[in-house]
Amino acid sequence: MPSKTEIVFRRKVRRVWLEEGMALAAKGLSWADARLVVAKEITAENQGIETISKVLEHIKRIWFEPPIEAYELHSDALKIYSADSSHETKAILNWGMMIASYPFVGSTGEALGRLLKLQKDAFRSDVQRRMREQYGDRDFVNRITRYNISSFLDWGIIKETQKKGTYVEGKKAKPNLPEYLAWLTEAVLISLGKTQIAFFELCNHPILFPVELDTINSNLMHCNQRLRVERQNLSDEHIFLKT
């Protein structure tokens, strides 16, 4: 199992904190300067020293010092944000950078999205069970999965029903430009640890449950210079991440 520090949220991360980090990174602030601003926002709601430290660690990794495989993805995300800072676009950028920076969070989203697709609602206990099957370490996995789901609730991508621990889909983000889906495809490949994916699989992948995919088509992938599309036969196309 990869390093727990590298792959997981160890606290709930609110949308407003992520968006603050995104905005400061787009302005070109260093983490040393941005940290003071973000810490103030977090402290206003939670004064626990350990919680503040862990949330800052997550925002730093997502919006200031991403893993090397997501470096170019991060650079393009800041360019997109500078041109379009709408709520929809911020939601897509946060989701993409988050799953690329924290694969465990992406796996939680995938497990949750698969359950929602199968039965229209999902139980937290079922998501935790699926994550334990994949990662083991029962107590740790249960705890961090709960932090992930709490973050998803705050972002509005899922809603809790009257029955505690039961969730349905929330608001989906609709790309203002279809080209954003090419950027998001790279984020998915990085999160999954893959260099290729069938286009049909991408269109139906549960990790993308928070995003409307009505406008996706394989020609859009050419908008991302790090992707290429190959047709295997008349009806089978694959998307490759250039290495």
C-alpha positions in Angstrom: 0.0 0.0 0.0 1.4 3.5 -0.9 2.3 6.0 1.8 -0.8 6.9 3.8 0.4 10.5 3.9 0.5 10.7 0.1 -2.8 9.1 -0.8 -5.4 10.1 1.8 -7.4 13.0 3.3 -6.8 12.8 7.0 -9.4 15.4 7.8 -12.5 16.9 6.2 -11.5 19.5 3.6 -14.2 22.1 2.9 -14.9 23.5 -0.6 -14.3 27.1 0.5 -10.8 26.2 1.7 -9.9 24.5 -1.6 -11.3 27.4 -3.6 -9.3 29.8 -1.6 -6.1 27.8 -2.2 -6.9 27.6 -5.9 -7.4 31.4 -6.2 -4.2 32.1 -4.4 -2.2 29.7 -6.5 -3.6 31.2 -9.7 -2.4 34.6 -8.4 1.1 33.2 -8.2 1.5 33.3 -4.5 4.1 31.1 -2.9 2.8 28.5 -0.4 4.6 30.3 2.4 2.4 33.4 1.7 -0.8 31.6 0.8 -0.5 29.4 3.9 -1.1 32.3 6.2 -4.3 33.3 4.4 -5.7 29.7 4.2 -4.8 29.0 7.8 -6.8 32.1 8.9 -9.8 30.8 7.0 -9.5 27.3 8.5 -8.9 28.6 12.1 -12.1 30.7 11.9 -14.1 27.4 11.9 -11.8 24.9 13.6 -9.1 25.9 16.1 -7.7 22.4 16.5 -3.9 22.6 15.8 -3.7 19.1 14.3 -6.7 19.6 12.1 -5.4 22.9 10.8 -2.1 21.3 10.0 -3.5 18.3 8.2 -6.0 20.4 6.1 -3.1 22.8 5.1 -1.1 19.7 4.1 -3.9 18.7 1.7 -4.4 22.1 0.2 -0.6 22.5 -0.3 -0.4 19.2 -2.2 -3.5 19.9 -4.4 -2.9 23.5 -5.3 0.8 24.4 -4.6 3.0 21.3 -4.6 1.3 18.5 -6.6 2.9 15.1 -7.2 5.3 15.2 -10.1 2.9 13.2 -12.3 0.3 15.9 -11.9 2.6 18.9 -12.4 1.5 19.7 -15.9 -2.1 19.0 -15.1 -1.8 21.5 -12.2 -0.2 24.2 -14.5 -3.1 23.8 -17.0 -5.7 24.0 -14.2 -4.4 27.4 -13.1 -4.6 28.6 -16.7 -8.2 27.4 -16.9 -9.1 29.0 -13.6 -7.6 32.3 -14.7 -9.8 32.3 -17.8 -12.9 30.9 -16.1 -13.5 31.1 -12.4 -17.1 30.1 -12.5 -18.6 27.8 -9.8 -18.9 25.0 -12.3 -15.3 25.2 -13.5 -13.9 25.5 -9.9 -15.8 22.3 -9.0 -14.3 20.4 -12.0 -10.8 21.7 -11.3 -11.0 20.8 -7.6 -12.3 17.3 -8.4 -9.6 16.7 -11.0 -6.7 18.0 -8.9 -8.0 16.2 -5.8 -8.2 12.8 -7.4 -4.9 13.2 -9.2 -3.1 14.3 -6.0 -4.9 11.8 -3.7 -5.6 8.4 -5.3 -7.4 7.1 -2.3 -9.9 9.9 -2.5 -10.4 9.1 -6.1 -11.0 5.4 -5.2 -13.6 6.5 -2.6 -15.3 8.6 -5.3 -15.2 5.6 -7.7 -16.7 3.3 -5.1 -19.4 5.8 -4.2 -20.1 6.5 -7.8 -20.5 2.8 -8.7 -23.0 2.3 -5.9 -25.0 5.3 -6.9 -25.1 4.1 -10.5 -26.3 0.6 -9.4 -28.9 1.5 -6.9 -29.5 5.3 -6.9 -28.3 5.6 -3.3 -25.3 4.5 -1.3 -24.6 3.5 2.3 -21.4 4.7 3.9 -20.9 1.2 5.4 -20.9 -0.2 1.8 -18.3 2.3 0.6 -16.1 1.6 3.6 -16.4 -2.2 3.0 -15.3 -1.7 -0.6 -12.4 0.4 0.4 -11.3 -2.1 3.0 -11.4 -4.8 0.3 -9.0 -2.7 -1.7 -6.7 -1.2 0.9 -7.1 -3.4 4.1 -6.3 -1.8 7.5 -9.9 -1.7 8.8 -9.8 1.1 11.4 -7.6 3.5 9.4 -9.6 2.9 6.1 -12.9 3.4 7.8 -11.8 6.6 9.4 -10.3 8.3 6.3 -13.2 7.1 4.1 -15.5 9.0 6.5 -13.4 12.1 6.1 -13.6 11.8 2.3 -17.4 11.4 2.4 -17.7 14.4 4.7 -15.8 16.4 2.2 -18.0 15.3 -0.6 -21.0 16.3 1.3 -19.6 19.8 1.9 -18.8 20.1 -1.8 -22.5 19.3 -2.6 -21.7 16.3 -5.0 -23.7 14.0 -2.7 -26.6 14.6 -0.3 -27.4 12.7 2.9 -31.0 11.4 3.1 -33.1 11.3 6.2 -31.5 8.0 7.0 -28.0 8.8 8.4 -25.2 7.4 6.4 -27.2 7.0 3.2 -26.4 9.2 0.3 -27.8 10.2 -3.1 -26.3 12.2 -5.9 -26.0 15.9 -5.5 -25.4 18.7 -8.0 -23.3 17.7 -11.0 -20.8 20.1 -12.5 -21.5 21.0 -16.1 -18.3 22.0 -18.1 -18.6 25.5 -19.5 -16.3 24.3 -22.3 -16.3 20.7 -23.5 -12.5 21.0 -23.7 -12.3 20.9 -19.9 -13.2 17.2 -20.2 -9.9 16.5 -21.9 -8.1 18.0 -18.9 -10.3 15.9 -16.6 -9.4 12.8 -18.5 -5.8 13.2 -17.7 -6.7 13.6 -14.0 -8.6 10.4 -14.1 -5.7 8.5 -15.7 -3.3 9.8 -13.1 -5.7 8.9 -10.3 -6.2 5.4 -11.6 -2.4 4.9 -12.2 -3.1 4.1 -15.9 -1.5 5.3 -19.1 -4.5 4.3 -21.3 -8.3 3.8 -21.0 -11.0 2.8 -23.4 -13.1 5.7 -24.4 -16.3 3.8 -23.6 -14.9 3.0 -20.1 -14.1 6.7 -19.6 -17.6 7.8 -20.5 -19.1 5.4 -17.9 -16.4 5.5 -15.2 -17.9 6.0 -11.8 -15.0 8.3 -10.7 -16.7 10.9 -12.8 -20.1 10.8 -11.1 -19.9 14.5 -10.0 -19.6 15.7 -13.6 -22.1 15.9 -16.5 -20.6 14.1 -19.5 -23.2 14.9 -22.1 -20.7 16.8 -24.3 -17.8 14.3 -24.2 -16.5 12.8 -27.4 -13.1 11.4 -28.4 -12.3 14.3 -30.6 -12.1 16.6 -27.5 -9.1 14.7 -26.3 -6.9 16.4 -28.9 -7.4 19.6 -26.8 -4.9 18.1 -24.4 -1.5 17.8 -25.9 -0.6 15.0 -23.4 -3.3 12.7 -24.7 -3.7 10.8 -27.9 -6.5 8.8 -29.3 -6.1 5.5 -31.2 -8.9 3.6 -32.9 -8.5 -0.2 -32.3 -11.3 -1.1 -34.6 -14.5 0.4 -36.0 -16.1 0.9 -32.6 -13.3 0.8 -30.1 -11.2 3.8 -29.3 -8.5 4.1 -26.6 -7.1 7.2 -25.0 -3.4 7.2 -24.1 -1.5 9.4 -21.7 1.8 10.4 -23.3 4.8 9.6 -21.1 
